[in-house]
Amino acid sequence: MLKNILTFVFLIVSLGVNAQGTIKTMFYNLLEFPSAQPNNREQILMEILDEYEPDLFMICELESEFGADLILDTSLNDEGINFLRAPFEPSQSGDPDHQQILFYRKGMFTLEASEVISTQVRDINHYTLKLSTADQQTDPVFIEVFVTHLKSSQGSSNQNLRLDMVNQFTNRLETLDPNSFVIFSGDFNFYTASEPGYQELLDPTNAIVMVDPIDRPGSWNNNINFQDIHSQSTRISSGPFGAGAGGGLDDRFDFITVSENMLSDPKLKYITDTYKSFGNNGNCFDNSINSTDCSGGFSQELRELLYNMSDHLPIVMDLETNKEIVLSTDDFLAQDSIIIENTIVSKNLNIQMGSNFSRNITFEVYNTLGQKLMKFNSETSAHLSIDVSQLTNGVYYLKTDQPVSRMLKFIKTS
């Protein structure tokens, strides 16, 4: 008994303070998520994220709010409600099916603001986060996070569209505090460092100077000298899945850039040599990431997951702060109050609600393509038994209108 009590006390204390002060970031082009094959990629993503455990997770090629919830509830919150997401914003630009969004560790950050910057091609999503530090009332640390997906393909017209999108970003920098900590990440689709968009991004006359943390300028496209930082394509052929690009790893399309102050300011600083093309062992030029010829520090198991997940690799980068990060124990001890009693269902789906839910709750059932198939209300009842016999056999997701409730999965069988 005494041992159990001491263990519990130690857990509470350890959750309260993160003395380490390390923040792990990841950007990932998820490739037409969730519709692209194979099915149930949220499970594949869960295993990839468990390998790195980011605190900030930035993505592009998100197709719907359903997909955002799928990532949050299945891929990130598989062990409890430890992550939150920014609001899903419908596209304000010309590409309604490719969105960006940010997920962040609950208790480590507070989302202070979000906005959409529209462009001719795709949105740039901007989020202001406040780091949960012991002195946040007197000396707060704010992080301005921008996520986007620049225009793809070669040619001067596409280069100009990329430049125009970057100009929208650098114009927005003029409205920020010049000492701001800024992260700008995305699938930038740059083929070479000489591109006008890349040059504009790193222009030292910008209101806030941005830097490429690894400082590896050059002609990245199809150049073996940059094979260790290539991030696309993870596949020699797109044939197995019918989406994305093939050709093997020979492009550096994916980036995380930071404001110059993050190379030296101890309040929020890039940790040298932590910027990686996650899964790239540096020996996979023009090859599929899961090839046995690409062995190294990143395991074969991880590279199989990355091959199945997307035609891009994630980009990861660690930050550190000399501040004391303070985490709320309540964030880690929160429990779901809505459960499915029978996750394998032939006729009736039984739902149990905790005592915290006394008002009318709306439920929706989605298939794996994000299509809404059913909608019903609890009508203040603590227990529901819903006839789902009309659904075809397969995997389904139950979503509520409660902000603290996770999306739940069940399987319909005959």
Buried (B, 14 or more C-beta within 10 A) or exposed (E): EEEEEEEEEEEEEEBEEBEEBBBBBBBBBBBBBBBBEEBBBBBBBBBBBEBBEBBBBBBBBBBBBBBBBBBBBBBBBBEBBBBBBBEBBEBEBEBEEBBBBBBBBBBBBBBEEBEBBEBEBBBBBBBBBBBBBEEBEEEBBBBBBBBBBBBBEEEEEBBBBBBBBBBBBBEBBEEBEEEBBBBBBBBBBBBBBEBBBBBBBBEEEBBBBBBBBBEBEEBBBBBEEBBBBBBBBBBBEBEBBEBBBBBBBBBBBBBBBBBBBBEEBEBBBBBEEBBBBBBBBBBBBBBBBBBEEBEEEBEEEBBBBBBBBBBBBBBBBBBBBEBBBBBBBEBBEBEBBBBBBBEEBEBBBBBEBEEEBEEEBEBBBBBBEBEEEBEBEBEEEEEBEBEBEEBEEEBBBBBBEBEBBBBBBBEBEE
